[in-house]
C-alpha cells in the first residue's frame, strides 16, 4: 500500500470513500507480493496494481461492488488453460485478493498509517469482519482486536514483515493481514578501511540505511565513504551502545583490531539484531573467541557471530569480499542455505523471515499461528 500512499492521502484530504484491494496470498510465479494494493474511488478512478495488469479489470469490478454495497470480498485468481480469455494470470501463478471499502467509519486507522513518517507502523485488517487497526511500536488505534492478534501483529512489525496470520482466540480463529511499513533497515559498518567502502556501497544497493563508524577521525571521513548515509567518529562500542537498532539491523565488524572489536562484539552479540559478522583470519577468529570468553560471553551468545565474515565465494578484491558479506547477510535475512540453487532441491523463493509464535503473558491458551496457504 505504501506505493500508493501519496494518492490515498489526497483522497483522505478530500474526504473520498474508496475500495482498497490487497494481495493476501500468492502461489507460483505471482507478479506482485503480499500487500500489493489497488484502490478505486467513488468516481471510478483507479490507482495501484495487484497483478501487473492480468486481473485488474476483475478486481476493479469487485472494488466498485464493495463501494456500492459495503461488503468485503476474498477472491482467488489463477491461470485457465481451457479459456485463453478467462480472467487469470498469464504467468501461471495464483493470487488471492481481499477487497473492502474505506469510508468515514474506518478511515482514521488507515490515515494514521499513511501519515506516519520515519516510524514503524502496521495496518492490521480482519479478513472476515473487515475491522481495521493501526499499530505502532507502543500504541494502537482504530478497531479493538484480541490481545493475541495484537501480540502477533507486533511480532511481525518488529521484523518488518507483511503477512497473513490465522490466530486462535478463545475457541475461534481470526485471520488478519498485517501490513508493516518500516524505515529502511540499518547496516552499521565498523572500521573505516577499504573493505568498508565497498560494503557500504553494496549495503545501499540492498536498501539499507548505512552508517560507517570508526574512532579515528583521519580515516572516518565523508570523502572516503560517499555511499554511506552517515559517517560517525566515535569508539565503536560506545556508539553501538547508544544508537538505535532492531531485529533487522546488520552489524559488520571490520575493525580487525582486538582493542576495537572485542568490546564492540561484547555489546553487539547481546543486542536483538539480525546479523553480526566480524572480519579476520581463522587464527584471528580463534583469538577473538578466547578474548570474548574471558570477558564473560556465553556459548549461546558467541554462536550468533558470523566469523570469518561472509560466504565462501573465492573472491579476492574488496568488491568481491563485499559481495561475499552481502550474500551472507541476505542468506541470514531470507533463511537461505548459501548453497548453489542448482544443488538445492527446495523452493527458490521463500518467506523473508520466520516469526516465532508469541505467547501473551497470563494467557493459558497462548497463540495458535499458521501460515495462509500459498
Secondary structure, DSSP 4 states (H G I P E B T S, - for coil): -GGGHHHHHHHHHTT--EEEEEEEEEESS-SS-TT-EEEEETT--EEE-SSTTSSHHHHHHHHHHHHHH---EEEEE---SS-TTSSS-TTS-EEEEEEEEE-TTTHHHHHHHHT--SS-EEEEEETTT--EEEE-SS-EEES---HHHHHHHHHHHHTT--EEEEEEETTEEEEEEEEEE-PPPEEEEES-SHHHHHHHHHHHHTT-EEEEEES-TTTS-TTT-TT-SEEEES-HHHHHHHS---TT-EEEE----HHHHHHHHHHHTTS--SEEEE---HHHHHHHHHHHHHTT--HHHHTTEE-S-S------SHHHHHHHHHHHHHHHHHT---S-GGG--S-SS--S--PPP-PPTT-TT---EEEPP-
